[in-house]
Amino acid sequence: MPDELLERLRRFHDHTFPGVQEQFQNLVTDGQHPTILFIGCSDSRLVPYLLTGTGPGELFVVRNVGAFVPPYDGSAGYHGTSAAIEFAVLNLRVSRIVVCGHSHCGGIRALYEEPPAQAKNLLAWLELGREAALPVQVTQEALRRTEQRAVVLQLERLMGYPMVREQVEHGAMTLHGWHYVIEEGEVYVFDVRTGEFVPASTASHSGTGPYAPYDDPIASPVFNEIDDSYRQLSTIGP
């Protein structure tokens, strides 16, 4: 039986790599200097380089179920995502952090379901998104809202990292919340002023928040500002 994975590796070496060899050599000689930390869901349909039009050396990528950010205080245990955030900010000096969720996210849907009994780590991990879940019947609209709420939740949690907060408050770093709708090919970017996700195709920026360097101070967290349309549904049982 042919080894398809091996064949793919050989095609890369023999056909793809020769065309980019010089670029990779420069990245070895000069080192990597990405300006963007991309925190995305592990979903195979989310392809950061396609979305952003970037190439080797331009994105520092960390992916996990749900695109969740553990709290800085270590209460969620040791985790590679936290280490990646610290490395990106302190060592690579990135100037932008993107949190990218997406439509039809299995991790978000799992917030409303019971994970398999053997998935102990998954069960614990999902608690990082629990606050984004809504007390309503599970519909496509409810899932979409939960996906977006989860993105904002992670943006706010990023501000618990001292090195992130310091850079944001000094205007040296911006945070960007994205929600990628797979079937549309559209990324909706979070606008902190309106509390809404707007299509990138019509947006005036690539996402702001939750603490953008605006002149007008933000008096309270923006997490619940995207939920006005759900107030009438709050009495519906799960």
trRosetta pair geometry for C-beta under 8 A, 3 or more apart (Angstrom, degrees):
i j d omega theta_ij theta_ji phi_ij phi_ji
2 7 6.7 14 168 -34 111 133
3 6 3.8 39 110 16 118 119
3 7 6.5 157 93 -18 66 83
4 7 5.5 -55 -151 35 35 114
4 8 6.5 38 152 -22 66 102
5 8 5.7 -51 -152 31 34 113
5 9 6.7 35 150 -18 64 102
6 9 5.7 -53 -153 34 35 112
6 10 6.5 33 152 -17 66 106
7 10 5.7 -55 -148 37 33 111
7 11 6.4 36 153 -22 66 104
8 11 5.7 -51 -148 33 32 112
8 12 6.6 36 152 -21 63 102
9 12 5.8 -52 -154 31 32 113
9 13 6.5 25 153 -13 65 107
10 13 5.8 -57 -147 40 34 108
10 14 5.8 12 164 -4 70 116
11 14 6.2 -65 -132 49 25 97
11 15 5.3 -29 -174 30 66 119
11 16 6.7 58 134 -11 74 102
12 15 7.3 -66 -106 54 9 77
12 16 4.7 -40 -142 43 53 125
12 17 5.9 68 154 -34 69 98
13 16 7.7 23 -10 48 15 84
13 17 5.4 -8 -134 10 32 137
14 17 7.6 70 11 34 14 101
14 18 7.7 -12 168 -16 28 112
15 18 7.2 -68 -164 23 16 106
16 19 6.4 -75 -172 35 38 107
16 20 6.9 -12 155 16 75 112
17 20 6.3 -84 -147 55 37 86
17 21 5.7 65 158 -71 77 87
17 24 7.6 -33 -152 8 86 148
18 21 5.7 -19 -138 -22 30 120
20 23 4.7 -50 -171 40 77 120
20 24 5.9 74 132 -21 89 99
20 56 7.0 111 171 8 135 138
21 24 5.9 -60 -150 40 32 106
21 25 6.2 35 153 -23 67 107
22 25 5.5 -53 -146 34 32 115
22 26 6.5 35 154 -20 64 102
23 26 5.8 -53 -154 33 31 111
23 27 6.6 29 149 -17 63 106
23 55 7.5 -43 170 138 151 133
23 56 6.2 117 133 61 118 125
23 57 7.7 -141 165 3 97 131
24 27 5.4 -52 -149 36 38 113
24 28 6.5 39 151 -19 67 101
24 56 6.4 -26 -88 126 78 162
25 28 5.6 -53 -152 35 34 111
25 29 6.2 29 152 -15 67 109
26 29 5.6 -56 -140 42 32 108
26 30 5.6 -1 171 11 71 115
27 30 6.6 -58 -118 56 22 88
27 31 7.2 -44 -177 131 52 8
27 32 5.9 30 -166 -81 98 71
27 56 6.2 -83 -49 135 160 112
27 57 4.7 -135 -111 -77 125 129
28 31 7.9 19 -173 -72 16 34
30 33 7.4 -53 133 -13 105 115
32 57 5.2 -151 -131 -134 82 79
32 60 7.7 115 143 -81 133 96
32 92 7.2 -33 108 -123 98 113
33 57 7.0 23 42 177 60 100
33 92 7.2 163 -138 -161 39 85
34 37 7.5 112 117 -69 122 51
34 57 6.3 -166 -68 166 81 46
34 58 5.6 97 -121 167 86 18
34 59 5.6 98 -145 -133 135 4
34 60 4.4 170 74 -31 149 86
34 88 7.8 -51 83 -140 114 96
34 92 6.0 -2 56 178 84 137
34 94 6.2 -12 108 -98 85 102
35 58 7.4 -28 27 -164 81 64
35 94 5.7 122 -176 -143 31 68
35 95 5.1 -20 -171 29 94 97
35 96 6.2 48 137 21 84 96
36 52 7.5 -166 93 -156 165 159
36 54 7.6 -126 47 -77 136 162
36 58 7.0 18 33 152 108 72
36 59 5.3 -38 82 -116 105 69
36 60 6.9 179 92 26 51 74
36 94 6.0 126 -93 -157 7 118
36 95 7.7 -43 -74 58 53 67
36 96 4.7 -22 -110 76 77 106
36 97 7.5 154 -162 -93 60 27
36 98 6.2 14 -174 -4 109 110
37 59 7.9 115 -122 -168 18 68
37 60 5.0 -33 -106 75 65 105
37 61 8.0 164 -162 -85 51 26
37 62 7.2 0 -175 11 94 104
37 84 7.4 143 -153 143 118 95
37 85 6.9 93 174 -118 157 58
37 88 4.0 70 -88 169 127 159
37 89 7.4 -38 -31 -53 149 72
37 92 7.8 132 -69 77 98 135
37 94 4.7 139 -27 84 92 172
37 96 7.1 -170 29 97 67 55
37 97 4.6 -13 65 -114 107 77
37 98 7.1 -178 90 27 55 67
38 48 5.0 96 145 -142 158 142
38 52 7.4 -109 -91 -26 142 150
38 59 4.9 -4 -2 -167 127 117
38 60 7.0 160 19 75 74 47
38 61 4.9 -20 68 -107 105 72
38 62 7.4 166 86 29 56 59
38 98 5.0 -7 -117 62 65 112
38 100 6.6 -5 -168 3 88 123
39 62 5.4 -14 -110 71 71 95
39 63 7.6 161 -162 -88 45 41
39 67 5.5 113 135 -162 84 89
39 69 6.6 19 175 -73 161 97
39 81 7.1 70 -135 -153 113 107
39 85 7.7 8 -75 -81 128 97
39 97 6.8 20 -4 -178 109 93
39 98 6.6 -176 30 91 69 57
39 99 4.9 -19 73 -107 111 65
39 100 6.9 161 83 20 55 73
39 154 7.1 -153 109 157 140 141
40 46 5.5 -167 170 137 126 136
40 48 5.7 -154 -11 -70 157 110
40 61 6.9 -29 23 -156 109 95
40 62 7.8 149 28 83 63 47
40 63 5.1 -26 77 -106 79 90
40 67 5.3 -45 -158 -99 23 113
40 98 7.7 7 -60 110 88 101
40 99 7.9 163 -79 -161 47 39
40 100 4.3 -13 -105 65 89 108
41 46 5.5 100 66 19 91 157
41 63 6.6 25 124 -158 15 91
41 64 7.3 -67 -132 78 42 42
41 65 6.8 24 -150 -152 82 25
41 66 5.8 50 -110 -63 99 3
41 67 4.4 -66 -55 -35 68 92
41 100 7.1 -109 3 102 78 77
41 101 6.2 69 -32 -130 119 51
41 102 5.9 -112 32 18 136 107
41 105 6.0 -116 -118 -131 167 113
41 107 6.4 -153 -137 16 117 133
42 46 8.0 118 108 52 10 119
42 63 4.6 120 -86 148 64 109
42 64 5.8 -14 -38 -158 106 10
42 65 5.7 -34 20 -70 118 50
43 46 4.7 77 76 3 96 106
43 102 6.1 -117 53 57 149 139
43 105 6.5 -106 -50 -123 143 71
43 106 7.0 149 -94 16 105 98
43 107 8.0 -116 -51 -4 102 103
45 102 7.1 178 91 144 102 156
45 104 7.9 11 55 79 153 118
45 182 5.3 10 145 -124 134 136
46 51 7.6 -10 -167 -33 71 134
46 100 6.8 153 -166 123 133 119
46 102 5.2 -141 -80 -36 119 154
46 180 6.2 126 -118 65 98 149
46 182 7.8 -90 -72 -89 69 102
47 50 4.1 42 100 17 115 117
47 51 6.5 157 85 -18 63 86
48 51 5.8 -61 -147 37 31 110
48 52 6.0 -3 170 7 69 115
48 54 7.5 -29 136 47 88 116
48 59 5.8 175 138 154 131 169
48 61 5.7 -174 36 -111 164 128
48 100 7.3 151 -101 44 90 158
49 52 6.5 -69 -135 52 26 92
49 53 7.7 97 173 -81 56 4
49 54 5.4 -107 -133 69 69 77
49 55 6.9 75 -152 -94 116 32
49 59 6.9 -140 -83 18 74 141
50 53 7.7 21 -173 -67 24 45
51 100 7.5 117 100 -145 169 156
51 180 6.5 -69 -110 -106 139 137
51 187 6.3 88 -161 -59 115 135
52 58 7.8 -168 118 117 127 124
52 59 6.7 114 67 -68 153 132
54 58 3.8 -143 -169 92 117 137
54 59 5.2 112 101 -29 153 106
55 58 5.7 80 56 1 52 124
60 84 7.3 173 149 -177 107 99
60 87 7.9 -151 179 103 145 99
60 88 4.9 169 99 -111 149 110
60 92 5.9 121 -52 84 154 175
60 94 6.3 -111 28 -69 128 136
62 80 7.0 -173 -147 128 116 93
62 81 5.4 131 154 -122 136 68
62 84 4.0 129 -76 113 142 164
62 85 7.4 -80 23 -50 159 67
62 88 7.9 -107 -17 -36 120 135
63 67 7.4 -45 -141 -93 59 71
64 67 6.8 142 61 -90 75 25
64 68 6.1 -76 93 42 122 80
64 80 8.0 158 -71 72 120 100
64 81 5.6 -52 -19 -66 142 127
64 125 7.5 -135 164 -167 120 134
65 68 7.1 -3 87 7 63 110
65 106 7.7 -71 -150 87 98 93
65 107 4.2 153 169 -95 85 129
65 122 6.9 7 51 -132 171 88
65 125 6.1 76 64 128 121 140
65 126 7.7 -51 116 -77 126 73
66 101 7.3 -10 -173 -116 53 99
66 105 6.6 94 -109 166 59 131
66 107 3.3 -132 -61 129 87 147
66 108 6.2 131 -119 -54 95 68
66 125 7.6 161 25 142 128 104
66 126 7.3 129 -30 -115 154 62
66 128 7.3 150 93 83 141 106
66 129 5.2 -99 180 -48 151 146
66 150 6.4 -97 -177 174 102 147
67 99 5.8 127 155 -171 120 80
67 100 5.9 -145 -120 72 157 50
67 101 5.2 -140 44 -80 138 67
67 107 8.0 163 11 64 62 152
67 150 7.4 110 71 130 94 113
67 151 7.2 8 98 -100 130 73
67 154 6.5 -79 127 -36 85 171
68 81 7.3 31 91 167 68 178
68 107 7.7 -136 -28 159 108 146
68 125 6.9 154 51 175 151 87
68 128 4.1 91 -177 110 140 132
68 129 5.6 -102 -93 -51 120 96
68 150 7.4 -67 -89 -178 78 109
68 154 6.1 -151 -141 -93 39 118
69 81 6.4 -153 -125 146 50 130
69 82 7.9 106 -169 -80 69 68
69 85 7.2 69 -142 -63 105 147
69 99 7.0 -65 -35 -108 119 128
69 128 7.3 -179 62 178 37 129
69 154 4.2 119 7 -153 110 91
69 157 4.6 163 89 94 116 124
69 158 5.7 -51 177 -65 170 75
70 76 4.0 -128 -147 55 114 145
70 77 7.9 -94 -149 55 150 60
70 79 4.8 112 -4 47 155 153
70 81 5.8 130 5 75 99 117
70 82 5.1 -60 64 -52 115 109
70 128 6.2 -75 -95 -109 57 139
70 157 7.8 -172 106 160 13 137
71 74 7.5 -80 95 5 85 22
71 75 5.4 5 67 37 127 104
71 76 6.0 133 32 -11 82 107
71 157 6.1 -101 -93 -158 61 109
71 160 5.9 -36 -151 103 75 156
72 82 6.9 145 -116 -140 49 115
72 157 8.0 170 -21 171 81 78
72 160 4.6 -162 6 123 114 96
72 161 4.6 166 -85 -89 129 61
72 162 7.2 139 178 -10 161 72
73 160 7.4 -63 -23 160 85 127
74 77 7.1 55 180 -97 69 5
74 78 7.5 4 -147 -75 95 47
74 82 7.6 122 -92 172 63 173
76 79 6.1 -6 105 -24 109 137
76 124 7.7 141 -156 152 83 102
76 127 8.0 -176 -115 78 104 109
76 128 6.5 27 -110 -77 147 112
77 124 8.0 29 8 145 131 141
78 82 7.9 -128 -164 50 43 126
79 82 4.9 88 74 8 93 102
79 83 7.1 -165 99 -4 49 89
80 83 5.4 -58 -146 41 39 114
80 84 6.0 43 155 -25 71 105
81 84 5.7 -54 -148 34 30 112
81 85 6.6 33 153 -21 63 102
82 85 5.8 -51 -151 32 33 112
82 86 6.6 29 154 -14 64 106
82 161 8.0 178 -146 -97 81 120
83 86 5.9 -57 -150 39 32 109
83 87 6.2 30 154 -18 67 109
84 87 5.7 -54 -142 39 31 110
84 88 6.0 32 158 -22 66 108
85 88 5.9 -56 -145 35 26 110
85 89 6.3 12 162 -8 63 112
85 97 7.7 36 -133 -126 91 138
85 158 7.2 -154 -145 -131 140 88
85 161 6.0 -112 137 -101 133 166
85 164 7.0 -33 173 -55 114 124
86 89 6.2 -66 -145 43 26 101
86 90 5.6 -6 172 8 68 121
86 161 7.3 -146 -78 -159 73 128
86 163 6.7 98 -129 37 66 145
87 90 6.6 -66 -124 52 20 91
87 91 5.0 -25 -167 28 63 124
87 92 6.6 51 140 -7 71 101
88 91 7.3 -26 -72 53 8 84
88 92 5.0 -39 -147 45 45 123
88 94 4.8 -12 166 1 96 129
88 97 7.5 111 115 -97 140 99
89 92 7.5 15 -21 55 11 80
89 93 7.3 47 -173 -104 33 29
89 94 6.3 -67 -88 41 48 90
89 97 7.9 -18 -74 -64 100 124
89 161 7.3 146 10 133 162 133
89 163 4.6 130 121 126 138 121
89 164 5.9 -99 -98 -74 157 69
89 167 6.5 -142 -155 -9 110 148
89 173 7.5 -4 -127 -94 100 157
90 93 7.8 -25 158 -67 9 59
90 163 5.6 -52 -64 -152 92 162
94 97 6.6 98 112 -68 129 73
94 173 7.3 67 106 -123 71 110
95 167 8.0 -147 -129 172 51 128
95 172 6.5 -104 -129 161 86 65
95 173 5.5 -150 -159 -106 46 63
95 174 7.1 28 149 18 75 79
96 173 6.8 177 -79 -158 29 71
96 174 5.4 -13 -112 64 78 85
96 175 7.7 157 -160 -92 60 24
96 176 6.2 13 -174 -5 105 118
97 158 6.3 168 110 -156 152 154
97 164 7.0 -19 -8 -133 156 117
97 173 6.8 30 -6 177 96 115
97 174 7.7 -165 30 95 66 45
97 175 5.3 -18 67 -114 97 71
97 176 7.0 177 89 26 47 76
98 176 4.6 -26 -106 74 72 109
98 177 7.9 163 -157 -85 59 19
98 178 6.0 8 -171 0 104 120
98 207 7.3 95 -123 61 84 151
99 151 5.3 153 113 -154 111 78
99 154 4.6 165 -149 97 154 127
99 155 5.7 -135 22 -64 142 77
99 158 7.3 -140 -48 -37 128 134
99 175 7.5 11 -2 -175 102 95
99 176 7.2 176 24 88 64 56
99 177 5.4 -15 64 -113 100 65
99 178 6.9 174 86 29 49 73
100 151 7.5 10 -125 -119 14 117
100 178 4.3 -12 -110 72 78 114
100 179 7.7 173 -157 -82 57 25
100 180 6.0 31 -177 -17 104 112
100 187 7.7 -45 -135 -138 108 117
101 105 6.2 -46 -173 -60 92 153
101 108 7.4 68 -163 -50 125 132
101 147 4.8 171 142 179 134 88
101 148 7.0 -160 69 -84 139 34
101 150 5.7 111 -87 83 152 109
101 151 4.5 -116 1 -65 120 103
101 178 7.2 176 33 94 59 61
101 179 5.2 -14 74 -112 93 72
101 180 7.2 -170 97 22 41 76
102 105 5.6 129 72 -69 73 100
102 147 6.9 -95 73 -167 23 136
102 179 6.8 158 -95 -166 29 55
102 180 4.2 -25 -108 66 90 93
102 181 7.3 171 -160 -78 68 23
102 182 6.1 62 177 -48 115 94
103 144 6.6 -7 -116 -107 88 86
103 147 6.7 -174 -97 51 40 178
103 179 7.4 81 -48 167 71 91
103 180 6.9 -110 3 101 79 56
103 181 4.6 55 -24 -129 133 58
103 182 5.2 -126 60 7 106 87
103 183 6.9 -70 84 10 149 88
104 109 8.0 -6 -168 -36 43 125
104 143 7.8 50 -91 137 33 139
104 182 6.2 -54 31 20 118 132
105 108 4.0 66 86 12 114 109
105 109 6.6 174 92 -10 59 83
105 143 7.6 179 43 175 82 105
105 147 5.4 135 14 -109 130 113
106 109 5.6 -54 -143 39 34 112
106 110 6.2 43 154 -30 65 104
107 110 5.6 -50 -152 27 30 117
107 111 7.6 46 147 -31 56 89
107 126 7.0 -167 -169 -107 82 88
107 129 6.9 106 145 8 103 162
108 111 5.8 -35 -169 6 42 115
108 129 6.8 -114 -105 158 64 151
108 132 7.5 -67 -132 103 97 130
108 143 6.1 114 120 -161 120 84
108 146 5.2 143 -174 113 116 112
108 147 5.0 -45 -85 -82 171 75
108 150 6.1 -123 -102 -17 109 153
109 112 6.2 -66 -172 40 47 102
109 113 6.4 20 142 -3 77 120
109 138 7.8 80 -142 -160 76 132
109 143 6.2 2 -84 -127 78 125
110 113 5.4 -73 -137 52 43 102
110 115 5.9 40 -167 -75 116 94
110 122 7.4 -72 166 163 156 114
110 126 5.8 -110 112 -110 112 139
111 126 6.0 -179 -89 -176 69 113
111 129 5.8 -100 -80 106 129 110
111 130 6.4 171 -142 -107 109 51
111 132 7.2 -81 -120 76 171 91
111 133 4.5 -157 151 -81 129 119
111 146 6.7 -159 60 177 144 143
112 133 6.6 161 -67 -140 78 119
112 138 4.8 118 163 -87 161 131
112 143 8.0 -88 1 -91 141 88
112 238 7.7 -172 -148 -162 96 109
115 119 4.4 -97 155 75 120 131
115 122 5.2 -175 -158 104 155 118
115 123 5.0 -150 53 -76 139 83
115 126 6.9 -176 -38 -12 135 147
116 119 4.6 92 64 -7 85 107
116 122 7.9 52 46 56 82 140
119 122 3.8 -25 167 37 111 123
119 123 5.8 126 108 -28 83 86
120 123 5.7 -53 -149 32 30 113
120 124 6.6 25 155 -13 63 106
121 124 5.9 -56 -151 39 33 108
121 125 6.1 34 152 -23 67 110
122 125 5.5 -56 -143 37 31 114
122 126 6.3 36 158 -27 65 103
123 126 6.1 -51 -151 26 27 112
123 127 7.7 40 148 -30 55 93
124 127 6.0 -42 -171 8 40 116
125 128 6.1 -40 180 10 51 113
126 129 5.9 -63 -167 43 56 100
126 130 6.7 84 136 -59 74 84
127 130 5.0 -18 -149 -19 47 124
129 132 5.1 -45 -177 28 76 119
129 133 7.3 90 132 -37 81 87
129 150 4.9 2 -142 -125 108 116
129 153 7.0 131 -129 79 58 149
130 133 5.8 -40 -165 6 46 115
131 153 5.8 149 82 -126 112 141
131 223 7.9 -26 138 -177 119 145
132 146 5.3 106 138 -163 99 72
132 149 3.9 152 -151 108 92 106
132 150 4.0 5 -105 -73 176 69
132 152 8.0 140 -109 54 109 85
132 153 5.1 -106 -65 -15 105 145
133 146 5.9 21 -109 -131 44 124
134 142 5.6 -133 61 -158 133 98
134 145 6.4 28 -33 98 145 122
134 146 5.9 -120 -5 -75 99 97
134 149 7.6 137 -51 5 97 159
134 227 7.6 173 -106 -133 117 121
134 230 6.1 -91 -146 -165 138 151
134 233 7.7 30 160 102 127 122
135 234 6.3 49 75 -151 108 65
135 236 7.9 154 125 72 73 68
135 238 6.5 -77 -161 -66 61 91
136 139 7.6 -53 127 13 112 98
136 142 5.2 -152 87 -113 118 132
136 230 6.6 -111 -38 -157 146 108
136 233 4.6 21 -113 142 131 120
136 234 7.2 -71 -71 -97 95 32
136 236 5.2 47 -139 72 73 114
136 238 7.3 86 98 -100 10 54
137 142 6.8 -166 89 -30 51 156
137 233 7.9 -107 24 -173 81 116
137 236 5.5 -67 -14 140 94 128
137 237 7.3 50 -64 84 84 52
137 238 6.8 145 -90 -156 47 28
138 142 5.6 -133 -137 79 37 138
138 143 6.7 51 -165 -54 82 94
138 238 7.8 36 -27 -166 85 73
139 142 4.6 99 47 5 73 102
139 143 7.0 -137 92 -3 40 86
140 143 5.7 -54 -148 37 32 111
140 144 6.4 36 152 -22 65 104
141 144 5.6 -51 -147 34 33 113
141 145 6.4 32 155 -16 65 104
142 145 5.8 -55 -149 38 31 110
142 146 6.3 31 152 -20 65 107
142 230 7.9 98 -113 -115 77 120
142 233 8.0 -142 -90 138 105 158
143 146 5.5 -55 -145 37 32 112
143 147 6.3 38 153 -23 65 102
144 147 5.7 -51 -151 32 31 114
144 148 6.6 24 153 -13 63 106
144 179 7.9 86 -167 172 78 142
145 148 5.8 -59 -150 40 33 108
145 149 6.1 35 152 -21 68 107
145 226 7.0 171 -152 130 87 107
145 227 6.9 94 -175 -107 126 76
145 229 7.9 -141 -97 71 138 108
145 230 6.4 124 177 -58 167 132
146 149 5.5 -51 -140 38 33 113
146 150 6.2 39 156 -26 64 103
147 150 5.8 -53 -152 30 27 114
147 151 7.0 31 149 -21 60 100
147 179 5.9 108 125 -138 107 116
148 151 5.7 -47 -155 27 38 113
148 152 6.8 32 151 -13 66 103
148 179 5.1 -30 -94 -72 81 152
148 188 7.6 -39 -104 95 115 130
148 190 7.7 146 -164 -88 94 103
148 197 5.3 -112 -133 -25 129 140
148 226 5.9 -127 122 151 122 157
149 152 5.8 -58 -153 39 35 108
149 153 6.2 41 149 -25 68 107
149 223 7.0 62 -156 -173 84 80
149 226 6.3 -160 -83 73 75 126
149 227 7.1 41 -89 -66 121 107
150 153 5.4 -51 -147 33 33 118
150 154 6.6 32 155 -18 64 103
151 154 6.0 -59 -156 34 30 107
151 155 6.6 33 148 -21 64 104
151 177 4.4 115 148 -163 114 106
151 178 6.9 -149 -146 57 145 34
151 179 5.9 -114 -24 -67 154 90
151 190 6.5 -170 117 -48 125 134
152 155 5.5 -50 -151 32 37 115
152 156 6.5 34 153 -16 67 103
152 177 5.9 24 -80 -129 57 162
152 190 6.4 153 -83 -129 89 152
152 209 7.4 -23 -129 124 86 131
152 210 6.5 83 -160 -72 84 120
152 222 6.5 -113 -164 98 129 93
152 223 5.4 156 124 -119 121 60
152 226 6.7 177 -20 1 154 135
153 156 5.9 -57 -153 37 30 108
153 157 6.3 29 151 -19 65 108
153 223 6.2 62 -83 -129 68 115
154 157 5.4 -53 -144 38 36 113
154 158 6.5 49 152 -31 64 96
154 177 7.8 142 67 -112 94 100
155 158 5.7 -45 -156 21 32 116
155 159 7.4 33 148 -20 58 98
155 175 5.3 124 -147 151 99 134
155 177 5.1 -58 -52 -68 137 113
155 190 7.3 -116 -33 69 159 161
155 209 5.9 45 156 119 154 84
155 210 4.9 125 121 -18 120 95
156 159 5.8 -50 -165 24 40 113
156 160 7.9 48 140 -24 60 94
156 210 5.3 2 -77 23 77 150
156 221 6.1 37 -120 -147 141 118
156 222 7.8 -169 -71 47 115 78
156 223 6.1 -35 -26 -67 153 107
157 160 5.6 -39 -169 14 49 118
158 161 5.9 -43 -172 16 51 111
158 164 5.1 -112 162 150 86 164
158 175 6.1 154 83 -118 148 138
159 164 6.3 -123 -105 106 34 114
159 165 5.1 81 -164 -87 67 93
159 168 6.9 -63 -111 40 89 156
159 175 7.8 -69 -59 -38 89 160
159 210 7.1 -81 -28 57 136 102
159 211 6.0 86 -100 5 141 133
160 164 8.0 27 58 56 37 122
160 165 7.5 63 -73 -44 5 120
161 164 4.0 64 78 11 107 113
161 165 6.6 171 79 -13 53 85
162 165 5.8 -56 -142 39 31 110
162 166 6.1 33 160 -23 66 107
163 166 5.8 -48 -143 33 30 114
163 167 6.6 26 159 -15 61 107
164 167 6.1 -63 -152 39 30 106
164 168 6.1 25 155 -16 67 111
164 173 6.8 -113 -154 101 62 154
164 175 7.8 58 -180 -73 115 117
165 168 5.8 -60 -144 40 29 109
165 169 6.0 21 162 -14 67 112
166 169 6.1 -61 -143 40 24 105
166 170 6.3 11 160 -8 62 114
167 170 6.0 -65 -145 45 27 104
167 172 4.5 -90 -161 76 79 103
167 173 3.7 46 131 2 114 126
168 171 7.8 42 177 -67 30 23
168 172 7.7 -90 -63 54 19 66
168 173 5.1 -65 -72 77 59 97
168 174 7.2 108 -122 -100 83 29
168 175 6.5 -7 -105 -21 129 104
168 211 5.8 78 148 88 135 110
168 213 7.7 -166 173 -54 68 91
169 211 7.5 -23 -76 133 72 131
170 173 8.0 54 62 14 84 82
171 213 5.0 46 -100 -86 89 160
174 208 7.3 -62 -169 -122 112 61
174 212 6.9 28 -139 -121 95 82
174 213 7.9 -86 -96 1 90 100
175 207 7.8 -86 122 126 52 105
175 208 7.8 70 77 -171 70 33
175 209 6.3 -78 88 94 103 37
175 210 7.0 -34 86 7 137 52
175 211 7.3 55 28 44 128 72
175 212 7.8 -126 48 -76 84 71
176 189 6.7 -43 -169 -148 95 104
176 190 7.4 155 -173 42 48 95
176 206 5.6 -21 -130 123 139 90
176 207 3.4 95 -154 84 83 128
176 208 7.4 -6 -107 -62 62 22
177 189 6.9 123 81 -164 61 55
177 190 3.4 15 71 7 115 136
177 197 7.5 -98 114 -101 105 98
177 207 5.3 -174 45 -167 51 126
177 209 6.1 -35 2 73 117 105
177 210 7.8 43 -28 -53 131 76
178 187 5.1 -20 -162 -173 113 111
178 188 7.0 137 -161 72 57 48
178 189 5.7 -26 -102 -102 71 65
178 190 7.3 -111 -63 -8 30 86
178 200 8.0 9 -130 -58 103 122
178 207 5.9 -81 -63 -69 74 151
179 187 7.1 144 71 -162 40 59
179 188 4.5 -21 63 61 96 102
179 190 7.7 90 -11 -53 97 86
179 197 5.2 -5 26 -153 126 156
180 186 7.6 168 -150 93 53 41
180 187 5.0 -26 -98 -104 73 78
180 188 7.7 -167 -76 20 25 70
181 184 4.2 22 103 31 115 115
181 185 7.7 -36 86 22 78 21
181 186 5.1 1 49 64 107 87
181 187 7.7 -173 16 -88 70 28
181 188 6.7 56 -19 -15 104 105
182 185 7.8 20 179 -64 29 43
186 199 5.3 -37 -175 -138 128 99
186 200 6.6 179 -168 31 73 90
186 201 6.3 -62 -128 -13 105 113
187 199 7.8 112 78 -155 43 53
187 200 4.6 26 74 -14 89 134
188 197 3.8 60 143 155 118 110
188 198 6.3 158 -158 70 81 16
188 199 5.7 -45 -102 -87 73 43
188 200 7.0 -135 -95 -25 22 77
189 197 6.6 159 71 -154 20 71
189 198 6.1 -33 60 61 75 73
189 199 8.0 38 14 153 79 9
189 200 5.4 88 -19 -81 110 82
189 203 5.2 24 46 -95 122 174
189 205 7.0 -147 122 97 146 69
189 206 5.8 -146 -125 -179 154 34
189 207 3.7 -122 -167 -71 104 83
189 208 7.9 72 150 1 106 60
190 196 7.7 176 -144 99 55 29
190 197 5.4 -37 -88 -96 59 74
190 207 5.2 51 44 -148 71 93
190 208 6.8 -124 102 56 77 51
190 209 5.4 -87 119 46 116 129
190 210 8.0 -43 133 -78 138 69
191 194 4.7 25 100 35 119 100
191 195 7.4 -47 87 6 75 16
191 196 5.7 -4 49 63 105 72
191 197 7.4 164 9 -102 79 23
191 198 5.5 28 -19 1 124 116
191 203 7.3 -162 -64 -137 113 111
191 205 7.5 117 -105 57 88 110
191 207 7.6 -114 -67 -132 49 44
191 208 5.9 41 -135 40 44 103
191 209 7.4 109 170 -19 13 126
192 195 7.2 25 -162 -74 31 49
192 208 4.6 -95 3 109 103 100
192 209 3.3 154 -69 -78 113 114
192 210 5.7 143 -114 -140 119 46
192 211 7.7 168 -133 -57 160 16
192 212 5.3 -178 31 2 147 116
192 214 7.7 -151 89 -17 126 134
192 218 7.2 -60 164 -91 122 138
192 222 5.7 -122 -148 -60 79 170
193 208 7.3 25 -12 79 84 141
193 214 7.4 125 -78 -84 102 160
194 198 7.5 61 61 -42 142 117
195 222 5.5 -158 -108 -170 91 104
195 225 2.9 -103 -134 127 147 121
195 226 5.2 -154 158 -63 90 64
196 226 6.4 138 -97 -115 44 89
197 226 7.3 39 -15 -129 87 134
198 202 6.6 -99 163 81 104 93
198 203 4.8 131 102 -88 111 98
199 202 5.0 55 77 26 102 94
199 203 6.4 -162 90 -31 44 91
200 203 5.2 -48 -126 21 35 121
200 206 7.1 28 -129 -124 106 62
203 206 7.3 125 107 -84 134 28
203 207 7.9 14 163 -55 159 53
205 208 5.9 32 107 -41 144 101
208 212 4.1 -8 -175 -66 106 146
209 212 5.5 -48 -68 -30 47 99
209 222 6.3 -61 -157 47 135 153
210 218 7.4 176 156 145 81 173
210 221 6.9 17 160 -152 148 71
210 222 5.0 -163 -147 32 111 117
210 223 7.8 -12 -114 -57 154 66
211 218 6.5 -126 -115 29 68 140
214 217 7.9 -178 87 -77 92 21
214 218 7.6 88 52 -43 119 90
218 221 7.9 66 143 -96 119 22
218 222 6.8 -56 -164 -48 135 101
221 224 7.5 75 101 9 94 83
222 225 4.7 -46 -167 12 72 128
222 226 7.8 61 152 -24 86 88
223 226 7.9 -75 168 19 33 96
224 227 5.2 -59 -166 29 65 122
225 228 7.6 -6 -175 -32 43 96
227 230 4.7 -53 -172 37 83 118
227 231 7.1 108 134 -49 85 74
228 231 6.1 -28 -165 -12 42 112
229 232 7.7 -48 178 24 44 98
230 233 5.0 -64 -161 44 63 112
230 234 6.6 90 142 -57 80 80
231 234 5.8 -25 -160 -17 39 117
233 236 5.1 -38 -173 12 72 121
